Amino acid sequence: GWMVGSDGIRVKDGQRLEYAMMVTATSKDWFLAIQPMLQAVGIGISKVDVVDFPTWISRLNVGKYESTMNGWGNFAIDPRADLAAHFWSPTKASRGDATGYKNEQVDQLFTQATKATSHDEERRLYDQIQVLVEGDCVYAYLFRPKQLSASTNNLVLPNAQIQAEIYDALPSWTIK
């Protein structure tokens, strides 16, 4: 029901399909790359707010932003905790959720997965979670940039279950 308006932006019941975008210096480049594609399908951006990374993190609360761009990486961290942080209802989820996503069936599957008695059962439950979440389109995955990772054996990081916890603890990183 969203019809293309005279300026190319879609409109429904007098409301334009446009929103503000919060980005960091890095994700601004990603946004600029996809903005013409959004415009081509009638999606407008009313404002681009470029903020530093700590400000971006502090604003990632449900209802504190309209949209944002981010990369999602999971380097050697338990993928079960990463999934739970993003897709288990906010009252259950640990740090990392900024969407407010809630799906009772997904919540039930997470609860069952925490009680699984075999790896096969656990994997089956997490597979079901991922299928449901993909169907709900909690995030819109637009591209996968190539990444270069490096490591060193003298960097001491805090214990963490999800990637956000590692970055939150940046001041406590040490070199041995």
Residue pairs with C-beta under 8 A, 6 or more apart in sequence:
1 12
2 10
2 11
2 12
2 17
2 42
3 10
3 11
3 12
4 10
4 11
4 42
5 11
5 16
5 42
8 39
8 42
9 16
9 17
9 18
9 39
9 42
9 43
9 44
10 16
10 17
10 42
10 43
11 17
16 44
17 42
17 43
17 44
18 43
18 44
18 45
18 46
19 44
19 45
19 46
19 66
19 67
20 45
20 46
20 47
20 48
20 49
20 65
20 66
20 67
21 31
21 45
21 47
21 48
21 49
21 66
21 67
21 68
21 69
22 49
22 51
22 56
22 59
22 65
22 66
22 67
22 68
23 30
23 31
23 48
23 49
23 50
23 51
23 56
23 68
23 69
24 50
24 51
24 52
24 53
24 56
25 50
25 52
27 68
27 69
27 70
27 71
28 48
28 50
30 69
30 71
30 142
30 143
30 145
31 48
31 69
34 69
34 142
34 143
35 45
38 44
38 45
51 59
56 68
57 164
57 167
57 168
59 65
60 68
60 98
61 98
62 90
62 97
62 98
62 99
62 100
63 100
65 98
68 98
71 145
72 139
73 147
73 163
74 82
74 163
75 149
75 163
77 160
77 161
77 162
77 163
77 166
78 161
79 126
80 113
80 122
80 126
81 94
81 161
81 162
82 96
82 161
82 162
82 163
83 110
83 126
83 129
83 130
84 92
84 93
84 94
84 110
85 93
85 94
85 95
85 96
85 97
85 161
85 162
85 164
86 93
86 96
86 97
86 99
86 101
86 138
86 139
87 93
87 97
87 101
87 103
87 106
87 110
87 129
87 133
87 138
88 97
88 106
88 107
88 110
89 101
89 102
89 103
89 106
89 107
90 97
90 100
90 101
90 102
92 107
92 110
94 161
94 162
95 162
95 164
95 165
95 168
96 162
96 163
96 164
99 138
99 139
101 133
101 136
101 138
103 132
103 133
103 136
105 132
106 129
106 132
106 133
109 125
109 126
109 128
109 129
109 132
110 125
110 129
112 125
113 122
113 125
113 126
113 129
116 122
116 125
154 175
154 176
155 173
155 174
155 175
155 176
156 173
156 174
156 175
156 176
157 166
157 169
157 173
158 165
158 166
158 169
158 172
158 173
160 166
160 169
